[in-house]
Amino acid sequence: MAVTSTAGMVAGCGGGGILVRRPGCTCSRSLPCFASSRIPGPNLSINHTQFPLKTHLKPYRTPKLARAADSTQPSSIVTGNADKTVVPDTEFSLAKVSFGVVGLGFGIGLLSYGFGSYFNILPGSEWSALMLTYGFPLAIIGMALKYAELKPVPCLTYSDALAMREKCSTPILDQVRNDVTRYRYGDEQHLDEALKRIFQYGQGGGIPRRSAPILQSIREEVTEDGKYSLVLVFEAKALELSDFEKRKAKVASFFGPGITAEIIESGNGSYEVKLISNTTL
């Protein structure tokens, strides 16, 4: 078959065309007619019988995240003090009142009103001399007491220990608890006399006074074997556990009779001295 272009008009078609010759047949087509005719192209269809779709694949499932434990939910772990309740200290006592604050407050109040009435700013000018006379020494005494006062240490009491205190605590343990939970005046620290005898400040075999342990708090609790215990919590960063251990007999002797002493290192330079009563219910 031969194909030649024709510049002339071909009958039945527009100008310009293509002459197609075949053996025994000659025909011509114009370019518009030739363009409109469909030329078979390559077969691009996919034979699905040769490439079957895999419809048996398992569908994708979104992974499930494990739910984090809620911190507000009650835990099943039971601590050693879970059944204990802290008893608040609501008992009023004059020993728990700062006389330095009281004296300073009354003294400054009398002085202020005395000066105000003396200059006729406030009424009661006839009492101004009396208020100034008593206000000045009260303010001085209040400042002196405030300077010399030693604040009480916090006391943590559990309900089970409170129930055993009356029958199991010793008179010396009661005295220690009452002394350290009230304001004191003129003392450098709580239990100063006891610590001086136990640690022998500045003596042979003793410790320097600057390394003396400082009482931070006390605690009333019941031991694992059901005995009443008064725990003294000291801060002594310059000392070691051995410094307390070798004086355990002196501790038991000073705070006795009727007690057993145990020493525990609680970390960060803190030590707990447990005074355990030998009296049981």
KOLMARKOL-249631 format. One record per residue (C-alpha): x, y, z. Coordinates in pm, 1 decimal. Example, Ala and Ser with C-alpha at 12.3 -4.5 7.8 and 13.67 -1.06 7.14 Angstrom:
2
- u;v;w
- 1230.0;-450.0;780.0 $
- 1367.0;-106.0;714.0 $
***
This chain:
281
- u;v;w
- 0.0;0.0;0.0 $
- 135.0;345.2;-95.4 $
- 31.4;676.0;50.5 $
- 91.8;1001.8;-135.7 $
- -26.9;1350.2;-66.5 $
- -241.3;1536.7;-314.2 $
- -250.3;1908.7;-340.7 $
- -563.7;1925.2;-548.1 $
- -923.2;1879.4;-459.6 $
- -1047.5;1530.0;-403.2 $
- -1405.4;1463.0;-486.3 $
- -1631.6;1446.5;-185.3 $
- -1375.3;1601.0;49.2 $
- -1220.2;1937.4;122.4 $
- -899.7;2076.6;-19.4 $
- -581.1;1882.8;28.8 $
- -582.7;1516.7;91.2 $
- -404.4;1186.2;100.4 $
- -408.4;936.3;-185.8 $
- -411.5;576.7;-72.9 $
- -319.8;306.5;-320.6 $
- -377.2;-57.9;-263.9 $
- -337.7;-336.3;-508.7 $
- -653.6;-330.8;-712.7 $
- -790.4;-26.4;-533.5 $
- -707.2;340.9;-535.7 $
- -883.4;588.9;-305.3 $
- -816.5;928.1;-168.9 $
- -918.5;1107.2;148.3 $
- -900.9;1464.2;244.1 $
- -713.2;1565.2;558.9 $
- -1026.7;1653.8;754.3 $
- -1186.9;1324.3;671.3 $
- -867.7;1139.8;749.4 $
- -839.2;1309.3;1086.1 $
- -1197.2;1230.6;1172.3 $
- -1148.3;865.1;1102.1 $
- -1054.6;657.5;1408.1 $
- -712.9;500.6;1390.7 $
- -693.7;194.8;1602.6 $
- -438.1;235.4;1882.1 $
- -272.9;-9.5;2111.6 $
- -498.8;-200.8;2346.7 $
- -421.4;-65.8;2698.2 $
- -699.7;-246.0;2878.2 $
- -594.0;-472.8;3166.0 $
- -692.0;-832.0;3158.0 $
- -831.5;-887.7;3506.4 $
- -806.8;-1258.0;3465.1 $
- -428.5;-1225.9;3450.4 $
- -405.0;-977.7;3738.8 $
- -681.3;-1062.5;3985.4 $
- -751.3;-811.8;4262.3 $
- -655.9;-925.1;4609.6 $
- -979.6;-876.6;4789.6 $
- -880.6;-1110.3;5069.8 $
- -654.1;-854.4;5243.5 $
- -742.9;-785.2;5606.0 $
- -879.6;-437.4;5671.6 $
- -650.7;-193.9;5856.1 $
- -734.6;-155.2;6217.0 $
- -646.1;150.9;6418.5 $
- -420.3;46.5;6704.8 $
- -573.6;88.6;7045.0 $
- -372.6;289.4;7295.4 $
- -351.4;160.0;7647.4 $
- -534.5;390.6;7884.5 $
- -303.9;559.0;8129.7 $
- -374.2;505.7;8493.7 $
- -567.0;790.8;8648.5 $
- -381.0;937.2;8942.9 $
- -708.4;1035.7;9103.5 $
- -828.3;678.7;9123.4 $
- -762.4;498.9;9450.8 $
- -456.7;282.9;9444.1 $
- -455.6;-70.7;9567.7 $
- -119.9;-19.6;9739.3 $
- -159.8;20.4;10111.3 $
- 108.4;206.9;10300.5 $
- 213.9;142.9;10652.9 $
- 33.0;448.9;10789.7 $
- -277.3;411.6;10570.7 $
- -498.0;327.0;10870.0 $
- -357.3;607.6;11087.0 $
- -510.5;949.9;11123.5 $
- -320.9;1263.2;11221.1 $
- -479.1;1431.2;11522.2 $
- -472.6;1813.4;11500.3 $
- -349.2;2002.3;11805.2 $
- -646.9;2219.1;11904.4 $
- -574.1;2240.1;12278.0 $
- -519.3;2597.5;12396.5 $
- -242.2;2671.9;12643.4 $
- -72.2;2991.8;12756.9 $
- 260.2;2817.0;12704.5 $
- 185.8;2820.4;12331.2 $
- 141.0;3198.9;12329.6 $
- 435.5;3426.0;12251.6 $
- 467.6;3669.5;12543.9 $
- 708.8;3873.3;12336.4 $
- 439.2;3943.1;12077.1 $
- 181.4;4020.2;12348.1 $
- 410.2;4258.4;12540.7 $
- 530.5;4431.5;12226.8 $
- 175.1;4475.4;12099.0 $
- 41.4;4624.0;12424.5 $
- 346.7;4845.4;12470.9 $
- 333.2;4994.7;12121.8 $
- -43.5;5039.1;12152.4 $
- -15.9;5231.0;12480.5 $
- 267.8;5444.9;12349.1 $
- 80.1;5531.8;12030.8 $
- -240.8;5626.2;12211.5 $
- -47.2;5810.4;12483.0 $
- 130.0;6033.7;12230.9 $
- -193.3;6087.3;12038.0 $
- -384.0;6194.8;12349.3 $
- -94.2;6409.2;12472.7 $
- -104.1;6618.3;12152.7 $
- -488.1;6626.9;12163.7 $
- -515.6;6418.0;11847.0 $
- -704.6;6150.0;12040.1 $
- -934.6;6190.5;12341.5 $
- -822.2;6111.9;12695.6 $
- -541.3;6360.4;12747.0 $
- -566.3;6315.3;13125.1 $
- -450.3;5953.7;13082.5 $
- -165.6;6024.2;12843.7 $
- 104.7;6035.9;13111.9 $
- -8.0;5701.7;13257.0 $
- -16.8;5532.8;12915.7 $
- 328.7;5662.3;12828.9 $
- 463.5;5550.8;13166.2 $
- 345.4;5191.8;13125.3 $
- 367.2;5168.2;12748.1 $
- 739.3;5231.1;12724.5 $
- 856.6;4952.0;12962.6 $
- 602.3;4708.2;12816.9 $
- 741.3;4768.8;12469.5 $
- 1098.8;4719.8;12594.4 $
- 1009.3;4395.6;12774.5 $
- 820.0;4270.2;12470.9 $
- 1117.9;4333.1;12243.1 $
- 1351.5;4157.4;12486.6 $
- 1125.0;3852.4;12510.7 $
- 1083.4;3841.5;12135.1 $
- 1459.3;3845.9;12090.2 $
- 1518.4;3569.1;12345.8 $
- 1225.3;3342.9;12257.4 $
- 1266.4;2992.2;12118.3 $
- 972.5;2886.1;11904.1 $
- 806.3;2548.1;11962.3 $
- 872.5;2262.3;11724.0 $
- 585.9;2100.0;11532.0 $
- 437.0;1784.6;11679.3 $
- 275.2;1513.4;11465.0 $
- 44.4;1283.1;11659.1 $
- -131.9;976.7;11519.4 $
- -466.2;868.5;11656.1 $
- -348.2;524.8;11768.0 $
- -56.4;680.9;11957.0 $
- -287.8;933.6;12121.4 $
- -506.5;651.4;12249.0 $
- -202.3;485.9;12410.6 $
- -40.0;801.3;12548.9 $
- -219.3;814.6;12882.3 $
- -136.2;456.5;12983.2 $
- 192.3;389.9;12801.8 $
- 380.8;718.9;12805.4 $
- 625.2;786.8;13089.6 $
- 637.6;1112.1;13292.5 $
- 970.0;1207.2;13133.1 $
- 834.1;1156.0;12780.8 $
- 535.5;1376.7;12869.7 $
- 769.2;1643.3;13003.0 $
- 982.4;1632.5;12688.7 $
- 675.3;1665.6;12466.1 $
- 537.7;1958.9;12666.0 $
- 872.7;2140.7;12684.7 $
- 951.3;2135.0;12313.2 $
- 599.2;2230.0;12200.3 $
- 586.6;2561.8;12389.0 $
- 771.4;2891.3;12374.0 $
- 1090.6;2903.4;12575.8 $
- 1300.5;3208.0;12666.0 $
- 1676.0;3227.9;12712.6 $
- 1754.7;2882.2;12571.4 $
- 1966.8;2843.5;12261.5 $
- 1779.6;2535.8;12145.5 $
- 1535.6;2272.4;12265.7 $
- 1671.6;1993.9;12489.5 $
- 1991.5;2192.8;12526.2 $
- 2079.8;2048.5;12868.3 $
- 2009.9;1690.5;12758.2 $
- 2217.7;1722.0;12441.2 $
- 2501.1;1882.2;12636.8 $
- 2524.1;1580.1;12867.3 $
- 2482.4;1321.6;12593.9 $
- 2726.2;1465.5;12338.3 $
- 2965.2;1631.7;12589.1 $
- 3031.1;1957.5;12406.7 $
- 3400.2;2049.5;12399.1 $
- 3509.6;1757.2;12618.0 $
- 3725.8;1457.3;12544.5 $
- 3538.1;1214.6;12325.5 $
- 3265.5;1471.4;12268.6 $
- 3174.7;1693.7;11974.5 $
- 3216.0;2068.7;11913.8 $
- 2918.3;2277.4;12015.0 $
- 2880.4;2410.7;11661.6 $
- 2816.5;2051.7;11546.6 $
- 2537.2;1994.8;11798.1 $
- 2217.4;1839.6;11657.9 $
- 1915.9;2070.9;11631.5 $
- 1566.9;1944.9;11710.3 $
- 1336.6;1999.3;11410.7 $
- 1014.8;1819.8;11506.8 $
- 868.3;1540.4;11717.8 $
- 625.4;1262.3;11632.6 $
- 402.3;1031.9;11836.0 $
- 347.1;693.2;11677.4 $
- 301.9;324.4;11751.8 $
- 577.2;80.8;11657.9 $
- 523.0;-236.1;11457.9 $
- 509.6;-442.9;11776.0 $
- 241.8;-215.0;11924.7 $
- 443.9;8.6;12159.7 $
- 406.8;381.4;12216.7 $
- 698.8;581.3;12078.1 $
- 805.0;945.8;12090.7 $
- 1029.5;1023.9;11792.3 $
- 1274.1;1315.9;11807.7 $
- 1382.0;1436.9;11462.2 $
- 1722.1;1610.8;11464.6 $
- 1919.4;1788.5;11196.1 $
- 2291.1;1715.0;11231.1 $
- 2473.5;1749.0;10900.3 $
- 2814.0;1754.0;11071.5 $
- 2754.5;1419.8;11246.3 $
- 2730.7;1060.1;11130.5 $
- 2510.8;771.7;11234.4 $
- 2794.6;625.7;11439.6 $
- 2801.9;942.5;11653.5 $
- 2445.6;868.2;11759.8 $
- 2481.2;491.2;11781.5 $
- 2764.2;496.9;12034.1 $
- 2557.7;726.6;12258.7 $
- 2241.6;516.3;12247.2 $
- 2293.2;395.5;12604.9 $
- 2324.6;755.1;12728.7 $
- 2006.1;852.1;12546.6 $
- 1813.2;566.2;12706.4 $
- 1957.9;650.4;13048.1 $
- 1881.8;1023.0;13029.9 $
- 1523.4;988.2;12902.9 $
- 1453.3;676.4;13109.5 $
- 1362.0;477.6;13297.1 $
- 1118.4;252.1;13117.9 $
- 1219.7;326.6;12759.8 $
- 1431.6;180.5;12479.4 $
- 1622.9;405.0;12238.2 $
- 1660.8;343.1;11864.8 $
- 1850.7;557.1;11612.6 $
- 1750.5;583.2;11244.5 $
- 1917.4;788.2;10971.6 $
- 1645.1;945.6;10756.8 $
- 1873.6;1110.9;10500.3 $
- 1980.9;1468.6;10417.0 $
- 2160.3;1500.6;10749.2 $
- 1851.0;1411.2;10954.7 $
- 1837.7;1150.6;11230.4 $
- 1542.2;1010.5;11422.9 $
- 1580.8;917.2;11787.8 $
- 1296.6;685.0;11885.7 $
- 1213.6;675.7;12256.2 $
- 1002.7;358.7;12281.0 $
- 807.0;299.2;12599.2 $
- 838.6;-46.0;12751.4 $
- 486.4;-21.7;12895.3 $
- 223.4;-205.7;12691.2 $
- -153.6;-221.6;12714.0 $
***
